[in-house]
Amino acid sequence: MFETLTTRIKSYGAYRQTVRELDRLSNRELADIGLTRGAIADVARGAR
């Protein structure tokens, strides 16, 4: 039980970190790497 909780907390932390880092980029920088602002959450979910 605690192992699952710990894993979920770590995954959420990685998700939030990815969102923060991508959110700091300008629209131009996001476009350069093939992303849009609307895709940030989806990409971050894949970063777990």
C-alpha positions in Angstrom: 0.0 0.0 0.0 2.7 2.5 1.0 4.8 1.5 -2.0 2.0 2.4 -4.3 1.4 5.7 -2.6 5.1 6.5 -2.8 5.2 5.7 -6.5 2.2 7.8 -7.2 3.6 10.8 -5.3 6.9 10.5 -7.2 5.0 10.3 -10.5 2.9 13.4 -9.7 6.1 15.2 -8.8 7.7 14.4 -12.1 4.4 15.5 -13.9 4.4 18.8 -12.1 8.1 19.4 -12.8 7.6 18.7 -16.5 4.6 21.0 -16.7 6.5 23.8 -14.9 9.5 23.5 -17.2 7.5 23.4 -20.4 5.3 26.2 -19.2 8.3 28.5 -18.9 9.0 28.2 -22.6 7.7 30.7 -25.0 5.2 29.7 -27.7 8.0 30.0 -30.3 10.3 27.6 -28.2 7.4 25.2 -27.8 6.8 25.3 -31.6 10.5 24.6 -32.2 10.2 21.3 -30.3 6.8 20.5 -31.9 4.5 21.3 -29.1 1.7 23.7 -28.4 0.6 25.0 -25.0 -2.5 22.8 -25.1 -0.3 19.7 -25.4 1.8 20.4 -22.3 -0.3 18.3 -19.9 -0.5 15.4 -22.3 3.3 15.4 -22.8 3.9 15.7 -19.0 1.6 12.7 -18.4 3.9 10.7 -20.7 7.0 11.8 -18.7 6.0 9.7 -15.7 
